């Protein structure tokens, strides 16, 4: 019997993306690496990264061929609060 795959919510995806960028530290990370490590399609990553850059949670620096992403102080605070929120949701057995 196959178990049905649970889809991630927008919040779950954004949390994964921010976590990958935060874990990259001072070196930053390219969009293709974020896509691979967060398990999100390249097209979807572009859209989501634009949202978090516009919200000043992440900054992007254009270099030769693409962009490198770095988490901002606001992004670190947001990610910490998001993790606390998702922990509460999990403890209540609520899908987020």
RAWOFEN-V709132 format. One record per pair of residues at least 12 apart in sequence whose ideal C-beta (glycine too) atoms are under 8 Angstrom apart, sorted by the first residue. I is the first residue (numbers start at 0). J is the second residue. Records with the same first field share a line. If there is no record, write none. Layout:
I: J ; J
//
This chain:
5: 94
8: 94 ; 95
10: 81 ; 85 ; 95
11: 85 ; 95
12: 37 ; 39 ; 43 ; 47
13: 47 ; 50 ; 51 ; 81
14: 78 ; 81 ; 82 ; 85
15: 37 ; 38 ; 39
16: 33 ; 37 ; 39 ; 44 ; 47 ; 48 ; 51
17: 51 ; 56 ; 57 ; 70 ; 74 ; 77 ; 78 ; 81
18: 37 ; 78
19: 32 ; 33 ; 36 ; 37
20: 33 ; 57 ; 68 ; 69 ; 70 ; 74
21: 70 ; 74 ; 75 ; 78
23: 68 ; 69 ; 70
25: 69
27: 60 ; 67 ; 68 ; 69
28: 67 ; 68
29: 65 ; 66 ; 67 ; 68
30: 44 ; 45 ; 48 ; 65 ; 66 ; 68
31: 65
33: 48 ; 68
48: 68
51: 74
52: 68
55: 71 ; 73 ; 74
56: 70 ; 71 ; 73 ; 74 ; 77 ; 78
57: 69 ; 70 ; 71 ; 74
58: 71
//
